[in-house]
Amino acid sequence: MSGLDCSYIEVPIRASSISSLDIRIPDQGNHQLSGTFNGIAQYNNENNNENSTLFGEFYQTLYGNRLFNTVSYRVLPSRKEIVLSPVLLNNNLDIKYHTIRLMLQDAVKRNCVTILESANKQDTLIVDLITEAGYLVSMSISLNWFVESEFETSKQQIQHLSEWYTSSRPFAFDLRGTFFMKSLDSKTNVVSLTDGSLFLTVRDAANQDLKIIPMASVSYLDKFKERFFGKGQSIIPDHLKVGEIDVSTNSVLDAVVIANLHCVVTISINKNLQIWSLNTGKLLMKQSFSQYLPGESSSLLFSEYPPKQIIKSLGTDTISIVGPATVRKLYIFKINPDYTLDLLKEIALPFSGSKWLYHSYEIVDRSGQLRLWILWCLGDNYLLQHGKIADGIDDEWSESLTIRATQSLLQQDFEAQVSNASTIEKLNNVGLLALFNGVPYDAYTIKRALTIFSRYFKVDDSTTSLKEAVLKTVNMNGKLEESKVQWIRFKNVCEDIAKSDRSLVSLLLDQSLDEDDSFVYLMKVRGVSIIKKNSLLGSLSTGSASVSESMRNALQVEDTSYSVALSLAKLLKQYENKFGSPGLLEIYGKLDIADDVNIPKLMESIFGEVVSKCITKQAIQQLLENLNSIPDALNVIQFLLRLITFNPLDYEPAKNVSWSDCGRFLLASEGRINAGFAKRMAFELMLVLVTVDICDPAIELFESSFKLYKHTKFVLSSFSLSLNDTEKLVTEKPTDPSNAIPFNYIAKRYGKGALIRNGSVNLLMANIFKEILQDEFTLYVVSSLLSLDANAATLEYFASFIDVDSPVGKVLKGFVLLKLCSPTLHQYFVDAADAITEYSDKVTEKEQYSIKPIESKASLLLVDSKPSYFYNLGLILQSNGSDNEALRFVLDALETKNKLQDASDDSDIVSKIFELALKLNNFQMAYDAILKMDRSIREHPIKQFVYKLFQQNELPAVLKYQFNEDFDIVDDLIYTLGETSAAGGDLQSALKYYRTSYALRLKEGDYRAAAESLYRFNCIASDKLKRKEYSDVKLLVDNYLIIFNLLHTMKTDDRWLIKRPVGIRTEAVGSRNDISLGSNDQNKKASQLMTFDALENEFEQFSSDYGDGRQIVV
């Protein structure tokens, strides 16, 4: 860093779309452009983001269009693939886009791809390129082709190759090397050759052949030598080595068109500044740039490859040129009508790092004030500086905070959580939330980290899940402390890989919106970043003294001076730096495990166990003196605590403007950064407050700081939770922040979204944080996780942030305990019953929205009746398969109803007790529940009860229960079961039922009915016996004897039975004979009265036929 204020901040963005339209371009030498071709396909490729960029640029449309204003192209390392991607934050039309991948047969020459916009063909981009085979290819790409839903229509258009594709060899590009090709306007490209030649390619309209206009006579055979970069005595060589290419020192480094004067301005390696006619290619002016440089200067060639941008247009007749590396100046020239130059201004660039190399810049004139962005790089490191330059006032310079700087802020938090993790499960949750949140690292980064790790550690790659591969790698030894070390190592490897992927490719100042201070886009080897204005929170956190005048005025309304707030922020950071790393980690640990905590005791613990051991009395005294020197320090502390939601103008953004994937990614990244800043500031405030004094004002401020600390920690983690296309929680790979759960909550306030602009995005974020720093947001996230069936570790972590004093929070906490199968579940809900039921009619609209994902379940508990509360808990537990717990809650419902002397209908409760008790084989409780039921509804439960007894082979147990007035129901059921079994040919089961019927009737005192049960079996079995399908004669004899004994207990005239008919139907040979008991059987006989004498005769005949126990072999 150069020591300038960080007025801007870099935020990573990425489109989540994995869909691409692939077009396989035919061989340029084919020339068969007529007819159609089929090299077109639409893919959903999860590996799209794995592609690194060899070179590329952004292009911003000049004429405006109905879809998007900015597009990027990336040439992949093979140089045979070009990826075109729309870049937009606000998706006003709510259209889903995909990328276009142009797949070539021949490699593209380095830095020889341009994008132009067709001035006479609406919504069309023209991609020009030069191939290694020497072809100049031109393609007209309709913006409609980027629309995913228009694939079929686009395919039909693309198939007609000749309508959008041309290929020619107007020049020997394969023999004479190209240095670069650059678009100048919608019709013109400039091509610089390595031998020093220069020419224009011009077309009159889209898809027309290009004309070549030569602009230089210098050839690759020219051996003329001039002085090289200055007026010294050194001899200028013919060529320089640029990468692996020999380049003439006459070669042009950069060019710009001045349309008003119909000319092209170029600057060459040997510092020749030249002006050429745009129409004829004639040289209009040539002079050495050395005359503007102070003494000897070094080469304009700053690095292995030429800088991206050296010369730019500033209007109708003004240009800007970046000077050589040793000069560090920007020059502003006016071009006169006679093509002479007037030097208007020399701007000294503030960065003086001798090893840093200039990369590129953007400049724009805003009402007489020049806004300059200049990019420097050193290896994988980079620095972007911003200058405001105007006559009569001092130049104002600042810089942008890089991703690496913000990542280091979160790294300390990660290491603290790793250090304080008490179990492997909690450690893994910390690690996965940090690595798989989708912002710093994507799946490709993590895969490469695993590959690197495999060189030093054993990596288990047998699983297809990326998450499982990481977990097995870092936990290979299964020991907590070793896993902590491995998690930090693995994250560091990921960061090193990501750092190389952040190497710069190109720069663009967004001018699609009419803003005083626009976004800046940075293209990286992989990914894109946006440079935006730093928030007030970010400015104070980074110690920036620079803040806008409007913000300073707004602070005055808050009775706060920015300089005073900055003094306190610096004091907080200085005091934190006095603690060693072990002390800070110990404090983090105490804060992170604190839940329903006593604030004074927590403060005493931190001071007594950490602060007093780490900080000297002199340092504490110095802290107190510094605090006393800050005017109204108490008020400033309170201001810092609400800084993350600071919206002094009560700004309300334009709503229902859809966010694109990039827009949502921007907000998610910015949300994480701001939450990190606020969490760090809250932590620093707590350090100071525990040191100063543990008094009521300090306790109150500490409690507010602690609450902010917990909320921001929760927000940081919540952006790691995202959904896939099927609305399922992403768990096995890095998440997509643009689909993070918080956006579902934010949608409540903004609908589809809100307009994102650089001038207002910080106020938009303040509004968003005003929503998501509330307890209701915590409830919403936990509700969402419950509805998405998140794993136990994730649920337990996020549920730990719930406010335990909130009745709605108690509901969700209970549902989490249910998910975790906690043994304390029952007692928890019993203890919470009063708080929840008494709050049922006080639930706010925000709370109602926060439980929307599980509204159907939560509403069952938010009732004003405790019996209903317990009963509904039973229903929920039953649906979850926890029948034992469900029964306990339903019993609580009945007990509570009785205690309250509630005379309302309890049939539902009693029925549920019966259902659950019967399911759990608690027959006594089920029987008791039947007795509590109204007789009008008992029949079905009684039947269920008896059936269940039979299923459990507990049929004799039916005899121990008194059914009294319900006896007929039981009797009819058992007797009917006997009949049914007999009809099915299962005499063994039939005997069991008839015997039970006999015993039940006997217990009831109905001897005749008891005898008829046994007699019915004998009649059926005798019928089978005649057909040699039954053999147990002794059983039938015994039954007769029992029947006679029963009849003897009656008076002589009462000794009779009813004999019901047994019909036999004989089917075809080989089929099973069955007993028909129905009234429609053709062989049915009428029932008959059997007297005692008739029974005796029947028995004598039976004995005569079969004996007294003889077995018949079937």
PyMOL commands that set and color helices and strands:
alter all, ss='L'
color gray80, all
select helices_A, chain A and resi 48-50+143-146+148-159+161-163+259-261+289-292+403-420+424-435+443-453+466-474+480-501+536-541+549-557+562-576+581-593+599-614+617-628+633-641+643-645+661-692+696-718+737-739+741-750+761-772+775-787+792-799+807-819+825-838+840-842+845-850+852-861+866-879+883-899+907-919+923-932+935-937+939-951+955-960+964-983+987-1004+1007-1026+1033-1048+1052-1054+1092-1106
alter helices_A, ss='H'
color red, helices_A
select strands_A, chain A and resi 6-13+19-24+40-44+55-60+70-75+81-87+99-103+108-117+124-131+136-142+165-168+178-183+188-193+198-202+211-214+239-242+245-248+252-258+263-268+272-277+283-288+311-313+318-322+329-335+341-348+357-366+369-378+381-389+396-401+504-509+520-524+528-533+1056-1059+1063-1065+1074-1076+1088-1091
alter strands_A, ss='S'
color yellow, strands_A
deselect
rebuild
show_as cartoon
